[in-house]
Amino acid sequence: MMKIFKTQRTLKDYLSSIQGEFEVGFVPTMGSLHQGHLSLIQNAKKRCDIVVCSIFVNPTQFNKVSDFTNYPKDSLEDIELLQTAGCDILFLPNDVNEVYQNEEKVSLELGNIVNVLEGEHRPGHFDGVIRVVKLLFDIVQPDKAFFGLKDFQQFLVIQKMAKVLNMEIEVLGCDIIREDNGLAMSSRNKRLSNIELKNALVLQKALHHCKNNFGKIGLQDLQAECFGILQKESEPEYFEICDAESLLPITEESHSENIRALTATSIGEIRLIDNIEIV
């Protein structure tokens, strides 16, 4: 039976009682769970003895108040899904202060990866992500933490944060889970109409066009073509072909063997992100 804790103190007390006996895996979420989240639970269960999940809609990482207000929430359904998935512990804080009450402000220099792509288009977003994930890591003190690679840049940022702060936590990225039609699973998908769901497939069209034509035409032309594909069905913010470690744009003359294309676009009022490994 999954144990549910609503305060830092009770969760910490329980985890400290089993510390050292079991390897703890952690899956932080903002709720509105889907199969993508559950796949993280499954990965954690394979690698760890105890799996902790948190559900906390973090206000500091939203750029628009409306996005925070409209973010889908259904704790009862989420709890049922987690129990079915075999999660051991759920941290379900009562309010924002329950997470932020013991915050010690830390200034971190994480370099380029927080300033480009999502960092450029959503100023302050990663400040909020770093703040809340550090707090949750401090509360849970896991051995391993699991994140979906749909938010590829977020995964890199958290991985680097843990390294810079010398946290003894292994930050692991897990494969993107997709709908049968190829659309990356996201809590935001619930807010799309049937027509918008169909239009959202344009992300996959653009990403696969990039992968299939990489090396066949010039990078600038390829990037422009992919951006143009997105424009047919959506309002794109960016489409970038980057080094998968630094997120620096690659060039014709020099690039690594680890390349990823990342994109963000809006379908109606809903902003979606996705990415694909190129090589």
C-alpha positions as CSV (number, residue, x, y, z in Angstrom):
1,M,0.0,0.0,0.0
2,M,1.4,3.4,-1.0
3,K,2.2,5.7,1.9
4,I,1.1,9.4,1.4
5,F,2.9,12.2,3.2
6,K,1.7,15.8,3.2
7,T,4.4,17.5,5.2
8,Q,8.2,17.6,4.9
9,R,8.6,16.6,8.5
10,T,6.6,13.4,8.3
11,L,8.2,12.4,5.0
12,K,11.7,13.1,6.3
13,D,11.1,11.2,9.5
14,Y,10.0,8.1,7.6
15,L,12.8,8.2,5.1
16,S,15.4,8.7,7.7
17,S,14.1,5.5,9.5
18,I,14.9,3.4,6.4
19,Q,18.0,5.4,5.2
20,G,20.9,3.1,4.4
21,E,18.8,0.0,4.2
22,F,17.2,0.7,0.8
23,E,18.2,2.5,-2.4
24,V,15.7,5.3,-3.0
25,G,14.5,6.4,-6.4
26,F,12.7,9.7,-6.9
27,V,10.2,10.9,-9.6
28,P,9.2,14.5,-9.1
29,T,6.0,15.5,-11.0
30,M,3.4,18.3,-11.2
31,G,0.6,15.7,-11.3
32,S,-2.0,15.3,-14.1
33,L,-0.2,12.0,-14.6
34,H,-0.1,10.0,-17.8
35,Q,1.8,6.9,-19.1
36,G,4.9,9.0,-19.5
37,H,5.1,9.6,-15.8
38,L,4.2,6.0,-15.0
39,S,7.1,4.9,-17.2
40,L,9.4,6.9,-14.9
41,I,7.9,5.0,-11.9
42,Q,8.6,1.7,-13.7
43,N,12.2,2.7,-14.5
44,A,12.7,3.7,-10.9
45,K,11.3,0.4,-9.6
46,K,13.8,-1.5,-11.8
47,R,16.7,0.4,-10.4
48,C,15.8,1.1,-6.8
49,D,14.3,-0.6,-3.7
50,I,11.9,2.3,-2.8
51,V,10.2,4.7,-5.2
52,V,9.1,8.1,-4.1
53,C,7.0,10.3,-6.2
54,S,6.0,14.0,-5.6
55,I,3.0,15.9,-6.9
56,F,3.5,19.6,-6.6
57,V,2.4,22.2,-9.1
58,N,5.3,24.7,-8.8
59,P,4.2,28.3,-9.3
60,T,7.8,29.6,-9.7
61,Q,8.4,27.9,-13.1
62,F,5.3,29.3,-14.9
63,N,5.8,32.4,-17.0
64,K,2.0,33.1,-17.2
65,V,-0.4,33.1,-14.2
66,S,-3.0,31.7,-16.6
67,D,-0.8,28.6,-17.3
68,F,-0.4,28.0,-13.6
69,T,-4.2,28.5,-12.9
70,N,-5.2,26.3,-15.9
71,Y,-2.7,23.5,-15.3
72,P,-4.8,20.3,-15.0
73,K,-5.1,18.9,-11.5
74,D,-6.7,15.6,-10.3
75,S,-5.1,14.3,-7.2
76,L,-7.5,11.4,-6.7
77,E,-6.9,10.0,-10.2
78,D,-3.2,10.6,-9.8
79,I,-3.1,8.6,-6.5
80,E,-5.0,5.7,-8.1
81,L,-2.5,5.6,-11.0
82,L,0.5,5.7,-8.7
83,Q,-0.9,2.9,-6.6
84,T,-1.5,0.8,-9.7
85,A,2.0,1.5,-10.9
86,G,3.5,0.3,-7.6
87,C,4.8,3.6,-6.3
88,D,5.8,3.2,-2.6
89,I,5.7,6.8,-1.3
90,L,3.9,9.9,-2.4
91,F,4.8,13.4,-1.2
92,L,1.7,15.5,-1.7
93,P,2.3,18.8,0.1
94,N,-0.6,20.7,1.4
95,D,0.5,24.1,0.0
96,V,3.4,26.0,-1.6
97,N,4.9,26.9,1.8
98,E,5.2,23.3,2.7
99,V,7.9,22.9,0.0
100,Y,9.5,26.4,0.2
101,Q,9.6,26.8,4.0
102,N,13.2,25.9,4.5
103,E,14.6,27.3,1.3
104,E,18.2,28.6,1.4
105,K,18.8,30.7,-1.7
106,V,21.7,29.4,-3.8
107,S,23.4,31.2,-6.7
108,L,24.4,28.7,-9.4
109,E,26.4,29.2,-12.6
110,L,25.2,26.6,-15.0
111,G,26.4,28.2,-18.2
112,N,24.9,28.2,-21.6
113,I,22.3,25.5,-21.1
114,V,20.0,27.7,-19.0
115,N,20.1,30.7,-21.4
116,V,19.2,29.1,-24.7
117,L,16.0,27.6,-26.1
118,E,13.5,27.4,-23.2
119,G,15.7,29.7,-21.2
120,E,15.6,32.4,-23.9
121,H,11.9,32.0,-24.6
122,R,10.7,31.6,-21.0
123,P,12.8,33.9,-18.9
124,G,13.1,32.8,-15.3
125,H,11.6,29.4,-16.0
126,F,14.8,27.4,-15.1
127,D,15.3,29.5,-12.0
128,G,12.0,28.1,-10.8
129,V,12.8,24.6,-11.9
130,I,16.2,24.7,-10.2
131,R,14.7,26.1,-7.0
132,V,12.0,23.5,-6.6
133,V,14.0,20.5,-7.7
134,K,16.8,21.4,-5.2
135,L,14.3,21.7,-2.4
136,L,12.7,18.4,-3.3
137,F,16.1,16.7,-3.6
138,D,16.9,18.1,-0.1
139,I,13.6,16.8,1.3
140,V,13.8,13.3,-0.2
141,Q,17.6,12.8,-0.5
142,P,17.2,10.1,-3.1
143,D,20.0,7.9,-4.5
144,K,18.6,8.3,-8.1
145,A,16.2,10.7,-9.7
146,F,14.3,10.0,-12.9
147,F,13.2,12.6,-15.6
148,G,11.6,12.2,-19.0
149,L,13.6,13.3,-22.0
150,K,10.7,15.1,-23.5
151,D,12.0,18.0,-21.4
152,F,15.5,17.3,-22.6
153,Q,16.9,20.7,-21.7
154,Q,15.4,20.5,-18.2
155,F,17.1,17.1,-17.7
156,L,20.5,18.6,-18.7
157,V,19.9,21.5,-16.3
158,I,19.0,19.3,-13.4
159,Q,21.8,16.9,-14.1
160,K,24.3,19.8,-14.1
161,M,22.7,21.4,-11.0
162,A,23.3,18.2,-9.0
163,K,26.9,18.0,-10.2
164,V,27.7,21.7,-9.4
165,L,26.2,21.3,-5.9
166,N,28.1,18.0,-5.4
167,M,24.8,16.2,-4.7
168,E,25.3,12.4,-4.4
169,I,22.3,11.8,-6.7
170,E,22.4,10.1,-10.0
171,V,20.1,12.0,-12.4
172,L,18.8,9.7,-15.1
173,G,16.9,10.5,-18.3
174,C,14.2,8.1,-19.5
175,D,12.9,7.7,-23.1
176,I,10.0,9.9,-24.4
177,I,6.7,8.0,-24.2
178,R,4.4,8.8,-27.2
179,E,0.8,8.3,-28.1
180,D,0.1,5.8,-30.9
181,N,0.1,8.7,-33.4
182,G,3.6,9.8,-32.3
183,L,2.6,12.8,-30.2
184,A,4.8,13.1,-27.1
185,M,2.7,12.5,-24.0
186,S,2.1,15.7,-22.0
187,S,-0.3,16.9,-19.4
188,R,-1.0,19.8,-21.7
189,N,-2.4,17.5,-24.4
190,K,-5.6,17.3,-22.3
191,R,-6.3,20.9,-23.1
192,L,-6.1,20.4,-26.9
193,S,-9.3,20.0,-29.0
194,N,-9.7,17.2,-31.4
195,I,-8.6,19.5,-34.3
196,E,-5.7,20.8,-32.3
197,L,-4.6,17.2,-31.4
198,K,-4.4,16.5,-35.1
199,N,-2.5,19.7,-35.8
200,A,0.0,18.9,-33.0
201,L,1.3,16.0,-35.1
202,V,3.2,18.8,-37.0
203,L,5.9,18.6,-34.3
204,Q,6.7,15.0,-35.3
205,K,6.6,15.9,-39.0
206,A,9.2,18.6,-38.5
207,L,11.5,16.5,-36.2
208,H,11.4,13.5,-38.5
209,H,12.0,15.7,-41.6
210,C,15.1,16.9,-39.8
211,K,16.4,13.5,-38.9
212,N,15.7,12.0,-42.3
213,N,17.4,14.9,-44.2
214,F,20.3,15.6,-41.9
215,G,23.5,15.6,-43.9
216,K,21.7,15.8,-47.2
217,I,21.2,19.5,-47.3
218,G,22.8,22.5,-45.6
219,L,22.0,23.0,-41.9
220,Q,20.5,26.5,-42.4
221,D,18.2,25.3,-45.2
222,L,17.2,22.2,-43.2
223,Q,16.4,24.3,-40.1
224,A,14.4,26.7,-42.3
225,E,12.4,23.8,-43.8
226,C,11.6,22.4,-40.4
227,F,10.5,25.8,-39.2
228,G,8.3,26.2,-42.3
229,I,6.7,22.8,-41.6
230,L,5.7,23.9,-38.1
231,Q,4.3,27.2,-39.5
232,K,1.7,25.3,-41.5
233,E,-0.2,24.1,-38.5
234,S,1.2,26.0,-35.5
235,E,3.0,29.1,-34.3
236,P,6.6,28.0,-33.7
237,E,9.0,29.7,-31.3
238,Y,12.2,27.8,-32.2
239,F,13.6,24.8,-34.1
240,E,17.2,24.3,-33.3
241,I,19.8,21.6,-34.2
242,C,22.2,21.4,-31.3
243,D,25.0,19.6,-29.6
244,A,23.2,17.3,-27.2
245,E,25.5,18.1,-24.3
246,S,26.1,21.9,-24.5
247,L,22.9,22.8,-26.5
248,L,25.1,25.0,-28.7
249,P,24.0,25.2,-32.3
250,I,26.1,22.9,-34.5
251,T,27.8,24.2,-37.6
252,E,28.6,22.7,-41.0
253,E,32.3,22.8,-40.2
254,S,32.3,21.3,-36.7
255,H,29.9,19.3,-34.7
256,S,29.9,16.4,-32.3
257,E,28.6,12.9,-32.9
258,N,25.8,13.6,-30.4
259,I,23.2,15.8,-31.9
260,R,19.6,16.6,-31.1
261,A,16.9,18.7,-32.7
262,L,14.6,20.6,-30.2
263,T,11.5,22.6,-30.9
264,A,8.7,24.5,-29.2
265,T,5.5,25.6,-30.8
266,S,2.0,26.7,-29.9
267,I,-1.1,24.9,-31.1
268,G,-3.8,27.5,-30.4
269,E,-3.2,28.6,-26.8
270,I,-1.3,25.4,-25.8
271,R,2.5,25.5,-26.0
272,L,4.2,22.1,-26.7
273,I,7.8,21.0,-26.8
274,D,9.5,18.0,-28.3
275,N,12.9,16.8,-29.5
276,I,14.6,13.9,-31.4
277,E,18.0,12.4,-31.4
278,I,19.5,13.1,-34.8
279,V,22.8,11.1,-34.5
